Amino acid sequence: MGAGGTGRTADGGGRAVTALLTAAMALSMLQLFLLGALGPRLVEELDLSVAVLGFTTTLGFGVAALLSPTSGRLVDRIGPRRALVASALVTAVALALIAMAPGAGLLLGAVALGGLPQALANPATNKAVLALVAPARRAGVTGVKQSGVQLGAFAAGLPLAVLASSVGWRGAVWTAAAVAVLVAGWAARTLPSDPPPPAAAGGPGRPRGHVAHLAVFSVFLGCGIASVNTYVTLFGDHRLHLGPTAAATLVAVLGAAGIAGRVGWSRAARPGRAPWLPGGLAVGAVAAALLLVASVRVEWLVWPAVVAVGVFAVSGNAVSMVLVVQRAVPGRAGQDSAWVAAGFFAGFALGPPLVGALAERGRYGAGWAVVAVEFAVAAAVAYAWAVRDRRTARTSG
């Protein structure tokens, strides 16, 4: 990167850069986590149906999936500093619109607008890692900043939800919007100026080689993760009779395990080992889903099941981004990151409706079996690419 701005890198002031990138990832999906955490208040005050509230997740991730390929080219063109500032400011606007929403119309419009920061976050933060972090530290920093998504879920589920109980849900959302403005200023002050774009940045981008495989892997991984995130609380309350508080704790446990898994597995993703990790993590995710199936009859198994989903399934996305960073071609890091993120977002949009149809009829065991199949397909895609990649490496060697 150029010498503008503060000129900090991850080798000097690196903690500030890592914290900033983590905050950017947390903000990127904060509005969807907030809508989930504040759902009962929104349903009551805005007179929303449960179906409309649920549609916000599909809408947000659907828009992010559609915008991701374009946003990747945009990040390659304008650079990560401008992209991260823009992402935080658009998040602030989307949150402000939610805080002002009188009903479903403006709420859904705000959610659609919030798809843009989701689409920008992965390519912009990955490109910043490539520009600012020494190669030996990139995998670790990538894992930490990817854990920001789980930190966003924690912020929505605890401090902001508690704040809503005292100042109202609109006050809590306004507070989140103000935080987004502060993060925009932090990015503008901390990151160096963006260099001119490389000549290849403006060209058409299509997923290639490992990127295409990781994108398909991410579709099926996202389908399974989103289904668990969406329905495990209802499962715990309605089927296992844990009660609302204990059932909600299942998501918190999953999130905490996801943070630890993303950081740990990303640090383990050394170049020779990294191609095999997505498949291995997906196999672990299959075992986690089968534990959920078994918990229909043996209730206590739901706790190790959600821990395993966090450690294996949720971590798979972070390792995918580590691979993108490790193999990035100059001028295409944004596009490559965006294609993989698009697959993940598409999975989040597509997965819950299928499992939801089964959950609505009380067939949670069948729903978790569908999740196990989705994770199994992800494992097959990942292992097929890893085998092909090893053969290619041997041939070229």
KELO-631292 format. One record per residue (C-alpha): residue number from 1; x, y, z; residue in three letters. Coordinates in nm, 4 decimals, always signed. Layout:
   i       px       py       pz  aa
 NUM        X        Y        Z ALA
...
END
This chain:
   i       px       py       pz  aa
   1  +0.0000  +0.0000  +0.0000 MET
   2  +0.0932  +0.3571  -0.0401 GLY
   3  +0.2462  +0.5673  +0.2244 ALA
   4  -0.0551  +0.7767  +0.2982 GLY
   5  -0.2638  +0.7673  +0.6107 GLY
   6  -0.0874  +0.6550  +0.9236 THR
   7  +0.1307  +0.4075  +0.7395 GLY
   8  +0.0734  +0.1409  +1.0008 ARG
   9  +0.1140  -0.2222  +0.9138 THR
  10  +0.0567  -0.5406  +1.1023 ALA
  11  +0.4253  -0.5418  +1.1867 ASP
  12  +0.3990  -0.2039  +1.3589 GLY
  13  +0.0628  -0.1133  +1.5077 GLY
  14  -0.0534  -0.4559  +1.3934 GLY
  15  -0.2924  -0.5076  +1.6831 ARG
  16  -0.4809  -0.1942  +1.5831 ALA
  17  -0.5117  -0.3169  +1.2250 VAL
  18  -0.6265  -0.6633  +1.3342 THR
  19  -0.8804  -0.5100  +1.5737 ALA
  20  -1.0086  -0.2815  +1.2986 LEU
  21  -1.0547  -0.5671  +1.0510 LEU
  22  -1.2300  -0.7726  +1.3185 THR
  23  -1.4638  -0.4818  +1.3926 ALA
  24  -1.5354  -0.4424  +1.0209 ALA
  25  -1.6352  -0.8083  +0.9949 MET
  26  -1.8535  -0.7756  +1.3059 ALA
  27  -2.0348  -0.4750  +1.1592 LEU
  28  -2.0931  -0.6388  +0.8218 SER
  29  -2.3742  -0.8641  +0.9477 MET
  30  -2.4674  -0.6811  +1.2675 LEU
  31  -2.8053  -0.5704  +1.1367 GLN
  32  -2.9198  -0.9284  +1.0742 LEU
  33  -2.8038  -1.0387  +1.4185 PHE
  34  -2.9833  -0.7397  +1.5704 LEU
  35  -3.3065  -0.8233  +1.3898 LEU
  36  -3.2887  -1.1741  +1.5318 GLY
  37  -3.2090  -1.0579  +1.8849 ALA
  38  -3.4776  -0.7870  +1.8785 LEU
  39  -3.7263  -1.0017  +1.6879 GLY
  40  -3.9983  -1.0232  +1.9571 PRO
  41  -3.9965  -0.6433  +2.0023 ARG
  42  -4.0091  -0.5832  +1.6265 LEU
  43  -4.2957  -0.8274  +1.5756 VAL
  44  -4.4976  -0.6536  +1.8453 GLU
  45  -4.4244  -0.2876  +1.7697 GLU
  46  -4.4102  -0.2948  +1.3896 LEU
  47  -4.6905  -0.5496  +1.3591 ASP
  48  -4.4709  -0.7890  +1.1607 LEU
  49  -4.5516  -1.1501  +1.0957 SER
  50  -4.2986  -1.4126  +1.1959 VAL
  51  -4.2667  -1.5013  +0.8271 ALA
  52  -4.1680  -1.1437  +0.7353 VAL
  53  -3.9122  -1.1347  +1.0142 LEU
  54  -3.7665  -1.4639  +0.8913 GLY
  55  -3.7565  -1.3320  +0.5352 PHE
  56  -3.5100  -1.0628  +0.6427 THR
  57  -3.2352  -1.3261  +0.6716 THR
  58  -3.3033  -1.4662  +0.3249 THR
  59  -3.3232  -1.1145  +0.1781 LEU
  60  -3.0022  -0.9924  +0.3410 GLY
  61  -2.7913  -1.2903  +0.2413 PHE
  62  -2.9529  -1.3121  -0.1022 GLY
  63  -2.8631  -0.9524  -0.1835 VAL
  64  -2.5102  -1.0051  -0.0487 ALA
  65  -2.4668  -1.3123  -0.2687 ALA
  66  -2.5841  -1.1252  -0.5784 LEU
  67  -2.3638  -0.8225  -0.5094 LEU
  68  -2.0501  -1.0109  -0.4068 SER
  69  -1.8925  -1.0648  -0.7537 PRO
  70  -1.9382  -0.6966  -0.8404 THR
  71  -1.8196  -0.5824  -0.4992 SER
  72  -1.5032  -0.7908  -0.5373 GLY
  73  -1.4116  -0.6101  -0.8585 ARG
  74  -1.4968  -0.2804  -0.6882 LEU
  75  -1.2598  -0.3516  -0.3989 VAL
  76  -0.9814  -0.4440  -0.6421 ASP
  77  -1.0411  -0.1117  -0.8166 ARG
  78  -1.0747  +0.1310  -0.5245 ILE
  79  -0.8675  -0.0470  -0.2584 GLY
  80  -0.9465  -0.1761  +0.0915 PRO
  81  -0.9286  +0.1569  +0.2761 ARG
  82  -1.2008  +0.3218  +0.0697 ARG
  83  -1.4032  +0.0001  +0.0652 ALA
  84  -1.3959  -0.0415  +0.4427 LEU
  85  -1.4876  +0.3216  +0.5057 VAL
  86  -1.7763  +0.2935  +0.2576 ALA
  87  -1.8879  -0.0371  +0.4076 SER
  88  -1.9073  +0.1069  +0.7596 ALA
  89  -2.0928  +0.4183  +0.6421 LEU
  90  -2.3483  +0.2157  +0.4446 VAL
  91  -2.3956  -0.0034  +0.7532 THR
  92  -2.4637  +0.3108  +0.9561 ALA
  93  -2.7250  +0.4265  +0.7041 VAL
  94  -2.8936  +0.0844  +0.6959 ALA
  95  -2.9088  +0.0708  +1.0759 LEU
  96  -3.0468  +0.4258  +1.0899 ALA
  97  -3.3221  +0.3283  +0.8467 LEU
  98  -3.4087  +0.0282  +1.0644 ILE
  99  -3.4253  +0.2565  +1.3696 ALA
 100  -3.6689  +0.4864  +1.1843 MET
 101  -3.8754  +0.2120  +1.0211 ALA
 102  -4.2524  +0.2509  +1.0793 PRO
 103  -4.3279  -0.0895  +0.9305 GLY
 104  -4.2158  -0.3769  +0.7121 ALA
 105  -4.1504  -0.1754  +0.3931 GLY
 106  -3.8640  +0.0435  +0.5152 LEU
 107  -3.7317  -0.2402  +0.7306 LEU
 108  -3.6927  -0.4709  +0.4301 LEU
 109  -3.5411  -0.1885  +0.2240 GLY
 110  -3.2823  -0.1302  +0.4954 ALA
 111  -3.2006  -0.5010  +0.5080 VAL
 112  -3.1498  -0.5042  +0.1305 ALA
 113  -2.9170  -0.2025  +0.1559 LEU
 114  -2.7259  -0.3836  +0.4306 GLY
 115  -2.6408  -0.6571  +0.1811 GLY
 116  -2.3761  -0.4254  +0.0321 LEU
 117  -2.1556  -0.4104  +0.3460 PRO
 118  -2.1848  -0.7889  +0.3730 GLN
 119  -2.0622  -0.8202  +0.0158 ALA
 120  -1.7734  -0.5768  +0.0690 LEU
 121  -1.6446  -0.7068  +0.4021 ALA
 122  -1.4575  -1.0239  +0.3013 ASN
 123  -1.2834  -0.8895  -0.0121 PRO
 124  -1.1898  -0.5619  +0.1582 ALA
 125  -1.0517  -0.7202  +0.4759 THR
 126  -0.8676  -0.9955  +0.2853 ASN
 127  -0.7091  -0.7380  +0.0567 LYS
 128  -0.6045  -0.5373  +0.3621 ALA
 129  -0.4436  -0.8475  +0.5131 VAL
 130  -0.2422  -0.9024  +0.1943 LEU
 131  -0.1287  -0.5421  +0.1891 ALA
 132  -0.0533  -0.4879  +0.5576 LEU
 133  +0.0363  -0.8217  +0.7176 VAL
 134  +0.3637  -1.0129  +0.6838 ALA
 135  +0.3136  -1.3494  +0.5055 PRO
 136  +0.3980  -1.5538  +0.8161 ALA
 137  +0.1180  -1.3858  +1.0127 ARG
 138  -0.1565  -1.3713  +0.7498 ARG
 139  -0.3303  -1.6973  +0.8385 ALA
 140  -0.3559  -1.6033  +1.2067 GLY
 141  -0.4799  -1.2511  +1.1367 VAL
 142  -0.7333  -1.3853  +0.8863 THR
 143  -0.8727  -1.6250  +1.1451 GLY
 144  -0.9004  -1.3520  +1.4075 VAL
 145  -1.0784  -1.1077  +1.1778 LYS
 146  -1.3161  -1.3805  +1.0544 GLN
 147  -1.4125  -1.4400  +1.4185 SER
 148  -1.5527  -1.0881  +1.4109 GLY
 149  -1.8762  -1.2263  +1.2668 VAL
 150  -1.9321  -1.4230  +1.5876 GLN
 151  -1.8380  -1.1159  +1.7920 LEU
 152  -2.1120  -0.9271  +1.6070 GLY
 153  -2.3601  -1.1944  +1.7060 ALA
 154  -2.2457  -1.1645  +2.0673 PHE
 155  -2.2795  -0.7846  +2.0610 ALA
 156  -2.6328  -0.8089  +1.9232 ALA
 157  -2.7361  -1.0846  +2.1620 GLY
 158  -2.6018  -0.9382  +2.4864 LEU
 159  -2.4982  -0.5700  +2.5246 PRO
 160  -2.7295  -0.4281  +2.2588 LEU
 161  -3.0199  -0.6507  +2.3619 ALA
 162  -2.9708  -0.5421  +2.7253 VAL
 163  -2.9539  -0.1796  +2.6111 LEU
 164  -3.2833  -0.2261  +2.4260 ALA
 165  -3.4520  -0.3248  +2.7507 SER
 166  -3.3662  +0.0157  +2.9000 SER
 167  -3.3762  +0.2605  +2.6057 VAL
 168  -3.5983  +0.0702  +2.3642 GLY
 169  -3.5049  -0.1254  +2.0528 TRP
 170  -3.4812  +0.1891  +1.8406 ARG
 171  -3.2313  +0.3407  +2.0827 GLY
 172  -3.0204  +0.0240  +2.0678 ALA
 173  -3.0180  +0.0300  +1.6861 VAL
 174  -2.9265  +0.4011  +1.6832 TRP
 175  -2.6351  +0.3163  +1.9141 THR
 176  -2.5183  +0.0500  +1.6684 ALA
 177  -2.5420  +0.3046  +1.3847 ALA
 178  -2.3219  +0.5464  +1.5807 ALA
 179  -2.0659  +0.2708  +1.6374 VAL
 180  -2.0579  +0.2075  +1.2613 ALA
 181  -1.9768  +0.5758  +1.1996 VAL
 182  -1.6933  +0.5535  +1.4532 LEU
 183  -1.5532  +0.2452  +1.2778 VAL
 184  -1.5605  +0.4337  +0.9452 ALA
 185  -1.3496  +0.7097  +1.1010 GLY
 186  -1.1183  +0.4515  +1.2575 TRP
 187  -1.0610  +0.2886  +0.9174 ALA
 188  -0.9925  +0.6227  +0.7490 ALA
 189  -0.7385  +0.7130  +1.0190 ARG
 190  -0.5665  +0.3751  +1.0614 THR
 191  -0.5261  +0.2361  +0.7098 LEU
 192  -0.2741  +0.3736  +0.4579 PRO
 193  -0.3940  +0.5358  +0.1383 SER
 194  -0.4996  +0.3008  -0.1389 ASP
 195  -0.2597  +0.2618  -0.4325 PRO
 196  -0.3711  +0.2942  -0.7944 PRO
 197  -0.5520  -0.0226  -0.9095 PRO
 198  -0.3553  -0.2795  -1.1130 PRO
 199  -0.4460  -0.3045  -1.4772 ALA
 200  -0.6238  -0.6394  -1.4300 ALA
 201  -0.8590  -0.5095  -1.1614 ALA
 202  -1.1111  -0.3657  -1.4029 GLY
 203  -1.1544  -0.6771  -1.6142 GLY
 204  -1.4318  -0.9316  -1.5883 PRO
 205  -1.3921  -1.1779  -1.3061 GLY
 206  -1.5014  -1.5409  -1.2957 ARG
 207  -1.4209  -1.8006  -1.0327 PRO
 208  -1.1205  -2.0077  -1.1334 ARG
 209  -0.9619  -2.3288  -1.0075 GLY
 210  -0.9509  -2.3379  -0.6304 HIS
 211  -1.1852  -2.0362  -0.6047 VAL
 212  -1.4634  -2.2173  -0.7906 ALA
 213  -1.4261  -2.5249  -0.5694 HIS
 214  -1.4190  -2.3174  -0.2505 LEU
 215  -1.7299  -2.1272  -0.3653 ALA
 216  -1.9242  -2.4508  -0.4182 VAL
 217  -1.7919  -2.5867  -0.0875 PHE
 218  -1.9124  -2.2672  +0.0809 SER
 219  -2.2652  -2.3009  -0.0614 VAL
 220  -2.3229  -2.6356  +0.1104 PHE
 221  -2.1337  -2.5321  +0.4246 LEU
 222  -2.3455  -2.2167  +0.4490 GLY
 223  -2.6692  -2.4128  +0.4000 CYS
 224  -2.5933  -2.6294  +0.7014 GLY
 225  -2.4598  -2.3544  +0.9300 ILE
 226  -2.7532  -2.1223  +0.8598 ALA
 227  -3.0032  -2.3990  +0.9321 SER
 228  -2.8443  -2.4729  +1.2692 VAL
 229  -2.8178  -2.1026  +1.3578 ASN
 230  -3.1817  -2.0435  +1.2675 THR
 231  -3.3514  -2.3417  +1.4265 TYR
 232  -3.1396  -2.4797  +1.7106 VAL
 233  -3.2990  -2.2418  +1.9638 THR
 234  -3.6498  -2.3470  +1.8621 LEU
 235  -3.5347  -2.7089  +1.8733 PHE
 236  -3.4025  -2.6671  +2.2241 GLY
 237  -3.7185  -2.4946  +2.3453 ASP
 238  -3.9962  -2.6762  +2.1581 HIS
 239  -3.8561  -3.0289  +2.1274 ARG
 240  -3.6076  -3.0637  +2.4130 LEU
 241  -3.8052  -2.8394  +2.6541 HIS
 242  -3.4953  -2.6595  +2.7779 LEU
 243  -3.6816  -2.3335  +2.8268 GLY
 244  -3.6227  -2.0056  +2.6364 PRO
 245  -3.3121  -1.8971  +2.8288 THR
 246  -3.1243  -2.2268  +2.8103 ALA
 247  -3.2292  -2.2717  +2.4470 ALA
 248  -3.0906  -1.9280  +2.3588 ALA
 249  -2.7666  -2.0259  +2.5334 THR
 250  -2.7179  -2.2925  +2.2659 LEU
 251  -2.6492  -2.0162  +2.0114 VAL
 252  -2.4094  -1.8416  +2.2482 ALA
 253  -2.2174  -2.1684  +2.2999 VAL
 254  -2.2062  -2.2235  +1.9239 LEU
 255  -2.0739  -1.8706  +1.8730 GLY
 256  -1.8033  -1.9032  +2.1366 ALA
 257  -1.6907  -2.2348  +1.9893 ALA
 258  -1.6902  -2.0744  +1.6452 GLY
 259  -1.4578  -1.7951  +1.7591 ILE
 260  -1.2116  -2.0422  +1.9108 ALA
 261  -1.2323  -2.2722  +1.6088 GLY
 262  -1.1810  -1.9968  +1.3518 ARG
 263  -0.8749  -1.8609  +1.5276 VAL
 264  -0.7237  -2.2027  +1.6013 GLY
 265  -0.7814  -2.3728  +1.2659 TRP
 266  -0.6725  -2.0652  +1.0705 SER
 267  -0.3411  -2.0614  +1.2528 ARG
 268  -0.3013  -2.4317  +1.1719 ALA
 269  -0.3658  -2.3693  +0.8015 ALA
 270  -0.0072  -2.3759  +0.6824 ARG
 271  +0.0368  -2.3872  +0.3018 PRO
 272  +0.1000  -2.7625  +0.2829 GLY
 273  -0.1828  -2.8538  +0.5200 ARG
 274  -0.4416  -2.5869  +0.4331 ALA
 275  -0.5910  -2.7543  +0.1201 PRO
 276  -0.6923  -3.0594  +0.3272 TRP
 277  -0.8459  -2.8700  +0.6177 LEU
 278  -1.1826  -2.7728  +0.4582 PRO
 279  -1.2637  -3.1378  +0.3866 GLY
 280  -1.1580  -3.2473  +0.7333 GLY
 281  -1.3597  -2.9722  +0.8994 LEU
 282  -1.6641  -3.0643  +0.6902 ALA
 283  -1.6332  -3.4281  +0.8038 VAL
 284  -1.6278  -3.3031  +1.1623 GLY
 285  -1.9375  -3.0976  +1.0805 ALA
 286  -2.1135  -3.4132  +0.9576 VAL
 287  -2.0431  -3.5741  +1.2945 ALA
 288  -2.1822  -3.2624  +1.4659 ALA
 289  -2.5043  -3.2817  +1.2638 ALA
 290  -2.5405  -3.6513  +1.3477 LEU
 291  -2.5082  -3.5612  +1.7162 LEU
 292  -2.7996  -3.3219  +1.6656 LEU
 293  -2.9986  -3.6076  +1.5126 VAL
 294  -2.9159  -3.8244  +1.8140 ALA
 295  -3.0089  -3.5452  +2.0573 SER
 296  -3.3728  -3.5863  +1.9546 VAL
 297  -3.3630  -3.8984  +2.1765 ARG
 298  -3.0642  -3.8225  +2.4024 VAL
 299  -3.1186  -3.4596  +2.4976 GLU
 300  -2.7807  -3.3789  +2.6556 TRP
 301  -2.6063  -3.4499  +2.3231 LEU
 302  -2.7312  -3.1143  +2.1927 VAL
 303  -2.4559  -2.9371  +2.3910 TRP
 304  -2.1536  -3.1191  +2.2423 PRO
 305  -2.3338  -3.0999  +1.9081 ALA
 306  -2.3437  -2.7185  +1.9004 VAL
 307  -1.9835  -2.7019  +2.0228 VAL
 308  -1.8826  -2.9300  +1.7346 ALA
 309  -2.0784  -2.7207  +1.4825 VAL
 310  -1.8830  -2.4157  +1.5983 GLY
 311  -1.5432  -2.5847  +1.6065 VAL
 312  -1.5776  -2.7583  +1.2685 PHE
 313  -1.8501  -2.6105  +1.0452 ALA
 314  -1.8204  -2.2435  +1.1392 VAL
 315  -1.4404  -2.2654  +1.1185 SER
 316  -1.4547  -2.3949  +0.7614 GLY
 317  -1.5391  -2.0498  +0.6264 ASN
 318  -1.2338  -1.8952  +0.7934 ALA
 319  -1.0010  -2.1606  +0.6503 VAL
 320  -1.1500  -2.0989  +0.3051 SER
 321  -1.0547  -1.7325  +0.3361 MET
 322  -0.7044  -1.8276  +0.4507 VAL
 323  -0.6668  -2.0311  +0.1287 LEU
 324  -0.7868  -1.7368  -0.0782 VAL
 325  -0.5311  -1.5096  +0.0889 VAL
 326  -0.2503  -1.7643  +0.0483 GLN
 327  -0.3149  -1.8100  -0.3246 ARG
 328  -0.4246  -1.4608  -0.4199 ALA
 329  -0.3061  -1.3265  -0.7551 VAL
 330  -0.2215  -0.9531  -0.7598 PRO
 331  -0.5233  -0.7560  -0.8697 GLY
 332  -0.7712  -1.0403  -0.8049 ARG
 333  -0.7739  -1.0828  -0.4264 ALA
 334  -1.0989  -0.8902  -0.3960 GLY
 335  -1.2716  -1.0859  -0.6721 GLN
 336  -1.1545  -1.4239  -0.5445 ASP
 337  -1.2661  -1.3427  -0.1901 SER
 338  -1.6008  -1.2187  -0.3173 ALA
 339  -1.6779  -1.5371  -0.5127 TRP
 340  -1.6125  -1.7551  -0.2083 VAL
 341  -1.8192  -1.5205  +0.0102 ALA
 342  -2.0987  -1.5258  -0.2507 ALA
 343  -2.1176  -1.9032  -0.2203 GLY
 344  -2.1374  -1.8802  +0.1578 PHE
 345  -2.4083  -1.6124  +0.1470 PHE
 346  -2.6066  -1.8132  -0.1087 ALA
 347  -2.5972  -2.1096  +0.1257 GLY
 348  -2.7239  -1.8935  +0.4112 PHE
 349  -3.0134  -1.7784  +0.1940 ALA
 350  -3.1023  -2.1262  +0.0598 LEU
 351  -3.0492  -2.3542  +0.3594 GLY
 352  -3.3035  -2.2505  +0.6271 PRO
 353  -3.6262  -2.2774  +0.4207 PRO
 354  -3.5768  -2.6503  +0.3576 LEU
 355  -3.4991  -2.7366  +0.7185 VAL
 356  -3.7663  -2.4904  +0.8314 GLY
 357  -4.0351  -2.6809  +0.6430 ALA
 358  -3.9408  -2.9927  +0.8405 LEU
 359  -3.9062  -2.8080  +1.1710 ALA
 360  -4.2514  -2.6550  +1.1298 GLU
 361  -4.3940  -3.0088  +1.1335 ARG
 362  -4.1792  -3.1035  +1.4331 GLY
 363  -3.9487  -3.3258  +1.2268 ARG
 364  -3.6242  -3.1909  +1.3689 TYR
 365  -3.4424  -3.5225  +1.3346 GLY
 366  -3.5072  -3.5217  +0.9598 ALA
 367  -3.4006  -3.1571  +0.9438 GLY
 368  -3.0671  -3.2262  +1.1118 TRP
 369  -3.0193  -3.5238  +0.8780 ALA
 370  -3.0555  -3.2841  +0.5833 VAL
 371  -2.7855  -3.0668  +0.7438 VAL
 372  -2.5592  -3.3721  +0.7727 ALA
 373  -2.6060  -3.4433  +0.3997 VAL
 374  -2.5212  -3.0801  +0.3149 GLU
 375  -2.2017  -3.0985  +0.5178 PHE
 376  -2.1163  -3.4323  +0.3541 ALA
 377  -2.1469  -3.2785  +0.0069 VAL
 378  -1.9221  -2.9921  +0.1208 ALA
 379  -1.6641  -3.2486  +0.2383 ALA
 380  -1.6765  -3.4319  -0.0942 ALA
 381  -1.6231  -3.1093  -0.2909 VAL
 382  -1.3335  -3.0050  -0.0658 ALA
 383  -1.1563  -3.3415  -0.0821 TYR
 384  -1.2020  -3.3637  -0.4607 ALA
 385  -1.0278  -3.0294  -0.5007 TRP
 386  -0.7498  -3.1168  -0.2519 ALA
 387  -0.6705  -3.4382  -0.4411 VAL
 388  -0.6681  -3.2530  -0.7723 ARG
 389  -0.4527  -2.9788  -0.6245 ASP
 390  -0.1947  -3.2312  -0.4992 ARG
 391  -0.1783  -3.3969  -0.8415 ARG
 392  -0.1312  -3.0595  -1.0093 THR
 393  +0.1458  -2.9704  -0.7653 ALA
 394  +0.3262  -3.2984  -0.8294 ARG
 395  +0.2982  -3.2556  -1.2053 THR
 396  +0.4275  -2.8997  -1.1970 SER
 397  +0.7032  -3.0076  -0.9584 GLY
END
